[in-house]
Amino acid sequence: MTRLPGDPGPLRRVRYALGFRLPDEHRDWVRHDLTDAGWRGRLLRRHLAVMLPVCLAFLLLPGAWWIGAAAGLLALLTSTVTMLISADDVRRSRLRRHGLPPP
C-alpha cells in the first residue's frame, strides 16, 4: 500500500480507528480516507479490526463454549449491520471533527 503525505503512524491509526481526532497535519489523509473510492470498505475493515478482539473475548467467559461463540457472533453481526447502516453519518461526523466539509 502506498503511503500518502500526512499518513499517520500505527499508533495514530489505532487512535483514529477508535474515534479520536488526528492532528491537523493529517488532514489530507483524513480527506482521502473518507471521500475517495472505497471509503465504506475502509470504514468496515477498521470497525472489524476493533470488534474482533472484543468478540473473541466472549469465548473467555465461563460456561459452554458455544454460548460465548454465539454471543460474540451476535455482537459482531449486530455491530457490523449498525455500522453499515450508519456509515454516512459516521463519515460526516469524522469529516466535521477534522474541520473538513462533508461531501
C-alpha positions as CSV (number, residue, x, y, z in Angstrom):
1,M,0.0,0.0,0.0
2,T,1.4,3.4,-1.0
3,R,1.7,5.9,1.8
4,L,0.2,9.3,1.3
5,P,1.7,12.6,2.5
6,G,0.5,13.1,6.1
7,D,-0.1,9.4,6.5
8,P,-0.3,8.7,10.3
9,G,1.8,6.1,12.0
10,P,0.5,2.9,13.5
11,L,-0.4,4.4,17.0
12,R,-2.3,7.3,15.4
13,R,-4.1,4.9,13.1
14,V,-5.3,2.9,16.1
15,R,-6.5,6.1,17.9
16,Y,-8.2,7.2,14.7
17,A,-10.0,3.8,14.4
18,L,-11.2,4.2,18.0
19,G,-12.7,7.6,17.0
20,F,-10.1,10.1,18.2
21,R,-9.2,13.2,16.2
22,L,-5.9,13.3,14.3
23,P,-3.7,16.4,14.3
24,D,-4.2,18.9,11.5
25,E,-1.0,17.7,9.7
26,H,-3.0,14.6,8.7
27,R,-6.0,16.4,7.3
28,D,-5.2,15.4,3.7
29,W,-5.0,11.8,4.7
30,V,-8.3,12.0,6.5
31,R,-9.9,13.6,3.4
32,H,-8.6,10.8,1.3
33,D,-9.7,8.2,3.7
34,L,-13.3,9.4,4.0
35,T,-14.0,10.7,0.5
36,D,-12.1,8.7,-2.1
37,A,-13.5,5.5,-3.6
38,G,-13.6,2.6,-1.2
39,W,-14.3,4.6,1.9
40,R,-17.0,2.3,3.0
41,G,-14.7,-0.7,2.8
42,R,-12.0,1.0,4.8
43,L,-14.6,2.0,7.4
44,L,-15.9,-1.5,7.7
45,R,-12.4,-3.0,7.9
46,R,-11.5,-0.6,10.7
47,H,-14.7,-1.5,12.5
48,L,-13.9,-5.2,12.2
49,A,-10.4,-4.7,13.5
50,V,-11.8,-3.1,16.6
51,M,-14.7,-5.5,17.2
52,L,-13.0,-8.9,16.5
53,P,-10.9,-8.8,19.7
54,V,-13.9,-7.8,21.7
55,C,-16.0,-10.7,20.2
56,L,-13.2,-13.2,20.8
57,A,-13.2,-12.1,24.5
58,F,-16.7,-13.6,24.8
59,L,-15.0,-17.1,24.4
60,L,-13.2,-16.5,27.6
61,L,-16.5,-16.2,29.6
62,P,-17.2,-19.1,31.9
63,G,-19.8,-21.6,30.6
64,A,-20.3,-23.6,27.5
65,W,-18.0,-22.5,24.6
66,W,-20.9,-22.3,22.2
67,I,-22.7,-19.7,24.3
68,G,-19.6,-17.5,24.2
69,A,-19.2,-18.0,20.5
70,A,-22.9,-17.2,19.9
71,A,-22.7,-14.1,22.0
72,G,-19.6,-13.0,20.1
73,L,-21.1,-13.7,16.7
74,L,-24.3,-11.8,17.7
75,A,-22.3,-8.8,18.8
76,L,-20.2,-8.9,15.7
77,L,-23.2,-9.2,13.3
78,T,-25.3,-6.5,15.0
79,S,-22.5,-4.0,15.3
80,T,-21.5,-4.6,11.6
81,V,-25.0,-4.1,10.4
82,T,-25.3,-0.9,12.5
83,M,-22.0,0.3,11.1
84,L,-23.1,-0.3,7.5
85,I,-26.5,1.5,8.1
86,S,-24.9,4.5,9.8
87,A,-21.7,4.7,7.6
88,D,-22.8,8.0,6.0
89,D,-23.4,9.6,9.4
90,V,-20.1,8.3,10.8
91,R,-18.2,9.7,7.8
92,R,-19.9,13.1,8.1
93,S,-19.1,13.2,11.8
94,R,-15.5,12.4,11.2
95,L,-15.1,15.0,8.5
96,R,-16.7,17.7,10.7
97,R,-14.4,16.6,13.6
98,H,-11.4,17.2,11.4
99,G,-12.7,20.6,10.1
100,L,-13.5,19.3,6.6
101,P,-16.7,19.9,4.7
102,P,-18.9,16.9,4.2
103,P,-19.3,15.8,0.5
